[in-house]
Amino acid sequence: MRTKNTSKEATVAQYIDEFLKGRSPQSCEEFRSRSIDRQYSSIIQWRRSKRIKESTPQSTAEIIDTLASVSRMIANAPEISDADRQSISDRLNSLHQQLDEYMERQRTRRIEELEQESRRISERLQELRGY
């Protein structure tokens, strides 16, 4: 029977080399001197951050390419039942709504930035004019 600590040790052993890649020998030595619990915690946090980074698009072109891929998948599907069509349609509608909400948040954020910039400009103008 595997214990929790054995599982942590296995996880650390599996990922430690990749985790320490590119770090200085002193940094590697310091990390290896930590307890298994601390090593495990650091590696799990690093893996979580890595997964988030890998799933975050670097540009809108990646999103568009993914959607084009989905389009090809639909075109090449052997069969799509009415229930599956409804499910796909619901997901597409949800994506559309999510995009609209994102664009609205972006517009609101930009308005706030411009209003702050306008206030800073007004304050600076007043300073320069001596008011």
Sequence and secondary structure as in RCSB ss.txt:
>XXXX:A:sequence
MRTKNTSKEATVAQYIDEFLKGRSPQSCEEFRSRSIDRQYSSIIQWRRSKRIKESTPQSTAEIIDTLASVSRMIA
NAPEISDADRQSISDRLNSLHQQLDEYMERQRTRRIEELEQESRRISERLQELRGY
>XXXX:A:secstr
   HHHHHHHHHHHHHHHHHTT  HHHHHHHHTS HHHHHHHHHHHHHHHHHHHHS SSHHHHHHHHHHHHHHHH
H S   HHHHHHHHHHHHHHHHHHHHHHHHHHHHHHHHHHHHHHHHHHHHHHHHT 
